[in-house]
Amino acid sequence: MRQQAVNMVETLARRDARVVFIGSDLGPGVLKNMKRDMPERFFMEGVSEQHIIGMAAGMAMEGCVPYVNTIATFLTRRCFDQLAIDVCLENLPVRLIATGGGTVYAPLGPTHLAFEDMAILRALPNMTIVAPVDEIEMVKAMEASLDWPGPLYIRVGKGNEPIVTDEDTPFAIGKALEMRPAGEVALVSTGIVTARTLKAADMLAERGVTAGVLHMPTVKPLDEAAVRRVAGTARLVVTVEEHSRIGGLGSAVAELMAEEPTGARLLRLALPDAFPEGYGSNDHLMQLAGLHPEGIVASVTAALERVPA
């Protein structure tokens, strides 16, 4: 997925002279053809993340469309003030390609785990947050990013994610995708977790539980109409995300359902509000949090027992 996102920067740059790429201490082979053919639009600025956000904002003010790429934690925690003041306050078309959303960098420990990135950025006015499910949807998101009017955060998985969409699957920033029609359960997920959620829906069906899947490639702005639609028919709405249970997709859905009660109960499945202990793989941390298909099924089954029929 990351490779498709970065490659699309070169594709867009060859199409539109406004596009520039700004990296922070990335590998020497990143976009080598763009560096060779368009050196005036390729910048590798070293370990200076706060600088590159200010640099991108300045270039956007001059009519460029900057695509900034580095590790998600560095783009969010380290650059929050620059994102707020330089980018969002001015509502500039800066695109943040955030490598390693969620628990991708699990072997490197909590300093590299972006488990609160969406919470940080949801609080910023004008910021849009996109989390594609697979590389096909990532390409579509990058296509849509070129003319998006304001700041855009693109959450990128580790690569080689299961392909669950195809070329004909619709995509639009701000729009949800109903991948399975809602039943007594409505699973609402974002990013690469949607693939796991689809498997969980199949497993629930084997147990006689009808579970719809609403994929939310855009976390902000939330497709509120789509949430209302599934919440209006399901007994239980379940949000699933590779993010802290505070401030992400689950919080966005909870805020909507609290203000517009539907009668459905809400269950939020996410990473715990805690720094992970020890190190491990991405899958290991996801399994510990119950964000694997079997864990999702177990949580949903237990919650259904507490929801009136």
Buried (B, 14 or more C-beta within 10 A) or exposed (E): BBEBBBBBBBBBBEEEEBBBBBBBBBEEEBBEEBBEEBEEBBBBBEEEBBBBBBBBBEBBEEEBBBBBBBBBBBBBBBBBEBBBEBBBEBBBBBBBBBBBBBBBBBEEBBEBBBBBBBBBBBEBEBBBBBBBBBBBBBBBBBBBBBEBEBBBBBBBBBEEBEEBBEEEBEBEBBBBBBBBEBBBBBBBBBBBBBBBBBBBBBBBEEEEBBBBBBBBBBBBEBBBEBBEBBBBBBBBBBBBBBBBBBBBBBBBBBEBBEEEEBEBBBBBBBBEEEEBEEEBEBEBBBBBBBBBBEBBBBBBBEBBEEBEE
